């Protein structure tokens, strides 16, 4: 298993022979290269639809929203209490 740090996957496509995949990657320094492999696992927490390439059906209908979380120090009486405030149109 090869692990690439500080590297962004740009796209996944099939090789000309069809027996492997080609992953286009870009390092933090800006250099672009290709990785040839049999399998690709996208284990990203976010940005799942950002890969380009030969697999348009892998696009998911995801909605991305920015959320903010306030980290606060509270009095002891409130330390075991959690509060969620939602404001806006949300689906269930």
C-alpha positions in Angstrom: 0.0 0.0 0.0 1.4 3.4 -1.0 0.2 6.4 1.0 0.5 9.9 -0.5 0.6 12.8 2.0 0.1 16.5 1.0 -1.3 15.3 -2.3 -4.6 16.1 -4.0 -6.3 13.6 -6.3 -7.5 15.4 -9.4 -9.2 12.7 -11.4 -9.5 8.9 -12.0 -9.7 7.4 -15.5 -9.3 4.0 -17.1 -6.0 3.0 -18.7 -6.0 2.6 -22.5 -5.8 -1.2 -22.1 -8.6 -1.1 -19.6 -6.8 -3.3 -17.0 -5.9 -0.5 -14.5 -6.9 2.9 -13.3 -4.9 6.1 -13.6 -5.1 8.6 -10.8 -3.9 12.1 -11.6 -2.4 13.7 -8.5 -1.0 17.1 -7.6 1.5 17.6 -4.8 1.6 20.6 -2.5 4.6 21.9 -4.6 2.3 22.0 -7.7 3.8 19.0 -9.5 1.3 16.8 -11.3 1.9 13.1 -11.8 0.0 9.8 -12.5 -0.4 6.7 -10.3 -1.4 3.4 -11.9 -3.4 1.0 -9.8 -6.2 -1.6 -9.7 -8.3 0.0 -7.0 -9.1 3.5 -5.7 -10.7 4.2 -2.4 -12.0 7.7 -1.8 -11.9 8.0 2.0 -12.3 11.7 2.1 -14.4 13.4 4.7 -15.6 16.1 2.3 -15.4 17.0 -1.4 -16.5 13.6 -2.6 -17.7 15.0 -5.9 -14.6 16.8 -6.8 -12.8 14.1 -8.8 -12.8 14.3 -12.6 -12.5 11.4 -14.9 -14.3 8.5 -16.6 -16.8 7.7 -13.8 -19.6 10.2 -14.0 -22.0 7.8 -12.3 -20.0 8.0 -9.1 -21.2 11.6 -8.5 -23.5 11.8 -5.6 -26.3 14.4 -5.1 -24.7 15.9 -2.0 -25.5 19.3 -0.5 -22.7 21.1 1.2 -23.3 23.7 3.9 -20.9 25.6 6.0 -21.5 25.2 9.7 -20.0 27.0 12.7 -19.5 25.6 16.1 -18.8 27.8 19.1 -16.4 26.3 21.7 -17.1 27.9 25.1 -16.2 27.4 28.7 -19.4 27.2 30.7 -20.3 27.1 34.4 -20.2 23.7 36.1 -24.0 23.5 36.2 -24.1 23.5 32.3 -21.1 21.2 31.7 -23.2 18.0 31.1 -25.8 19.7 28.9 -25.7 19.9 25.1 -27.7 22.4 23.1 -28.3 22.4 19.3 -29.8 25.5 17.6 -30.9 25.1 14.0 -32.0 28.1 12.1 -33.1 27.7 8.5 -34.8 25.3 6.0 -33.7 21.8 6.9 -35.0 18.5 5.5 -35.6 15.4 7.6 
